[in-house]
Amino acid sequence: MATEQAAENYTVEDLVALNPYNPDILNDLEKFVNEQVSSQTYNLDANLSLLCLYQFEPERMSIQIVAHILIKALMAMPAPDFSLCLFLIPEHVQMEEQFKTLIVLSHYLETARFSQFWDEAAKNRHILEAVPGFEQAIQSYAIHVLSLTYQKVPRPILAEAINIEGLALDKFLEYHAANSGWVIEKGGQSQVIVLPRNEFNHPELKKNTADIVPFEHITRIFPVLS
């Protein structure tokens, strides 16, 4: 009894850290996935732990939970979470239609084929709408990709990448101009969005790592010099 009461004082993260392969925490991990969906939070380690437990006990696998884990992993791009999760899912499960769809969507995102992504996503809203915040997360990823490539983005290219047009796009641009450092310029018949400078769209900002000596290396030199 005392042990059970002590276990109740642990968070799911604590339980995963103590023993991620304990089958007794499988139900807790499934509940935690649902919590992540409802609260729009994310914990990759806990989700990977659950997928590992499903490998040991495939009869307890929840297809819905696995789908939610993969959708949350897509939302974490550009992190490689989707591939990490997919590696732990049996091939015969991956062949189910909804998982084949998610794999196609991940490929479109990885290759920055945003127009095809949004078209495919629109056909599969019944899968994706189960996880709040999906569309916004992918829009953030698309903006991240554009910021690595463009100093200035024509409005039509941005609209296609984030799947927003018209007045909704006007409001989106106004928000980011006020909060994200975007500058809206008129370019010919359309607008051009000037994105904040970074070491990718302005290579001159990139530091020469060869000239930087890590601090821990310096501290190792001191005893030798003395």
Steps between C-alpha positions, in 0.01 A plus 500: 500500500779741591670426167180574306453827685861597429451421130198730489728787596709454184422682177496308174835657416640364828369151423657507154832618642499226766411211268375576147441131427275423794175356357313618810522861376351427156154625594649811658693571182187464287315745724799732473476499120137607527605772745759624251230521234250686717753736660704551179821392673758246385735244649699294253674281760171385651354428156805300392478304823138411426584389146774276642254345744260432213779300335521281808122471535350547151158376611467814714576740217248780444495605134341833594775575752770413247338732246497782753868442578591520131296815445665665801837394359416664165417817689851497651675539164776583413597265784537138375236373746273350234774268372596403854141403579441326169805278559325353805173423322469154339493499120160332482354782713662762277308349208168614648348776291525782755867427565577483128340845476713638783814361338412674173437825687837474675671452164335812359615700803855367490527599133324837552220409258249703695234530231478120471505472878200729550307326221558160660424636848167638378401153382578354843360752745325221689844372604676829569224699670516261796815684612449874572766740377612285207446762232676773698799275572545420130468867409781577746712229341433638151607846614814348650585337166437822308719695741791266422471576129356844448597849603185625332196280436239591236153496650372220268782267607430564868126455446558161334742384771271580794167443322354840585360755255300823484403691813622217723846538348484879548436450871773235516750742346394783731555278802848392395595854397414609855643201685758317288699775333353450153498795260233522231611663175317560174664320212335564163143374512548302820649529846843377602569390858847577633590234757732555797869448427659171603818311417321301229332773298799732569811276494723789606346470847626146542777470754820325402492206738860416416605819679307419817668296772248344742538616859545146631802462272655812645452377856681181410802699380548690828633205705747416222632856487545515875 
